[in-house]
Amino acid sequence: MGVRTVIIGGGAAGMLCAALSASGGADVTLVERNEKLGKKLYITGKGRCNFTNCCSPSEFLNNVVTNPRFLYSAVSRFSPDDVMELFESWGLRTKVERGRRAFPASDRSADVCDMLRSALRKAHVRVLLNTRAVRVLAEDGGVTGVEVLSGDERQVIPCEAAVVATGGITYPSTGSTGDGYRFAKECGHTVEEPVPSLVPIVCREEYIREMQGLSLKNVRLTFLRKDREIFSDFGEMMFTHFGITGPIVLSASAMIGRSIGDHDIKARIDLKPALTEEEFDHRLVRLFSENPNRDFKNVLGELYPAKMHAVIPELSGLDPSRKLRDITREERRAIAEVTKNLPVTPTALRGRNEAVVTKGGVSVKEVRPGTMESKLVNRLYFIGEVLDVDAFTGGYNLQIAWSTAASCAGDLNARQ
Ligand SMILES: Cc1cc2nc3c(=O)[nH]c(=O)nc-3n(C[C@H](O)[C@H](O)[C@H](O)COP(=O)(O)OP(=O)(O)OC[C@H]3O[C@@H](n4cnc5c(N)ncnc54)[C@H](O)[C@@H]3O)c2cc1C
């Protein structure tokens, strides 16, 4: 009989690891606290599941924010190309969209879940649903079992290997409530403080709420610490009732999340990044001289979306009823300043219920990068989001789950 292995967590990482290790000969029990497998996987990519990014391993590592070097061997061993090949060999039809994002051809994340469930069945993985792991048991530096709870019934599943694939702390309604961090700590591991990442940002300004629902394409968002640039990105963002969100805001949260709320961090939005301040001023001069008798408020529509029409005069200190012929060079400069540097003050990250991933987790210093095995306890493994690794959006976070799962399965198979 193969190595008795308990995999804790039937999410992306746990399911793939279970299927691969069982098909390689391990005797695998997959323990999932929910009534079904892959609850988070179902909601990924807005229900379409952007399951990887078809880039090279080195481009993949460029998109990992925390501890990319740790993932070098895992992604070299099981790359995005390998994921595509494996999933297609398991019957999933795939497609690649803008930015090399890979999806199931059906646009249904359920197809990825079904494919994994079918792989588990074929590999004869024992799946225990509605079963929550409560403790990993270890003796003499090696794993001896996993204690689980199903309803009121507590039992120990004896095993020689345990894989912690419990995910992070975000979207806890999908089952990821941070249990894996406790198992890690109880086994002597260091856990870097988990915080939400790829998450909207709360801002102080009242005028942001006036613009809620407004989505801006092609703007530049820059974060500064004491006037020094610490993050800048170009793309799409949105104003909400609490602050800002959208792709470039989520990326900012991943890069500087832990510092958000520090009093010396400020942000600026350049609403016209294609124009220099001088070019924008020329545009104003032309517009104002062509319409000398119109009011400022009546030409705002030519420069800004409707939801900004109250905010721009307010912030540039200009009476919206001012005739364009009367607007001075200084006043034009104030309009340009607001347009090129709309100020926003980030005060906090939104909570874990809205975050796509967790930053922080089991310290990678105590985990072997080639196999995901603990350096402290033999045959204890950590895979997926429970590790202190996180990446930008675009399929990279699921690739982390697949690559770490495959590395672990490879080791379990090699040690049969
Ligand atoms: C809304 C949303 C959209 C996303 N979209 C994408 C996307 O399109 N592309 C992308 O790359 N990434 C995306 N992500 C991120 C991606 O889903 C995660 O990084 C990935 O699911 C992590 O996989 P995992 O297996 O490590 O953890 P999870 O998928 O969270 O799985 C962990 C599993 O462990 C189970 N569990 C936890 N504790 C226990 C316990 N004590 N006993 C038994 N079971 C337990 C949980 O119930 C859960 O099923 C998205 C995330 C969210 C929230």
The ligand as an ORCA input file, in Angstrom:
! r2SCAN-3c Opt
* xyz 0 1
  C     -13.633     36.164     -5.577
  C     -12.320     35.523     -5.919
  C     -11.955     35.411     -7.252
  C     -10.705     34.847     -7.581
  N     -10.400     34.696     -8.890
  C      -9.198     34.160     -9.237
  C      -8.879     33.923    -10.599
  O      -9.703     34.108    -11.502
  N      -7.627     33.456    -10.879
  C      -6.717     33.190     -9.889
  O      -5.605     32.773    -10.215
  N      -7.034     33.327     -8.584
  C      -8.250     33.797     -8.232
  N      -8.568     33.918     -6.918
  C      -7.612     33.431     -5.894
  C      -7.688     31.900     -5.807
  O      -9.033     31.509     -5.738
  C      -6.949     31.369     -4.580
  O      -5.646     31.878     -4.561
  C      -6.931     29.826     -4.608
  O      -8.255     29.337     -4.549
  C      -6.136     29.273     -3.452
  O      -6.260     27.863     -3.480
  P      -6.068     26.991     -2.169
  O      -6.393     25.597     -2.552
  O      -4.755     27.289     -1.558
  O      -7.152     27.544     -1.143
  P      -8.765     27.493     -1.241
  O      -9.203     27.461     -2.634
  O      -9.236     28.603     -0.361
  O      -9.143     26.097     -0.584
  C      -8.955     25.818      0.775
  C      -9.935     24.735      1.168
  O      -9.601     24.255      2.462
  C     -10.793     24.006      3.187
  N     -10.481     24.052      4.616
  C     -10.007     25.082      5.340
  N      -9.790     24.729      6.608
  C     -10.121     23.418      6.698
  C     -10.110     22.472      7.758
  N      -9.728     22.783      8.997
  N     -10.519     21.202      7.498
  C     -10.940     20.834      6.239
  N     -10.982     21.709      5.213
  C     -10.566     22.966      5.441
  C     -11.707     25.146      2.740
  O     -13.056     24.859      2.988
  C     -11.366     25.236      1.262
  O     -12.196     24.411      0.483
  C      -9.818     34.431     -6.551
  C     -10.204     34.547     -5.225
  C     -11.438     35.087     -4.906
  C     -11.831     35.180     -3.459
*
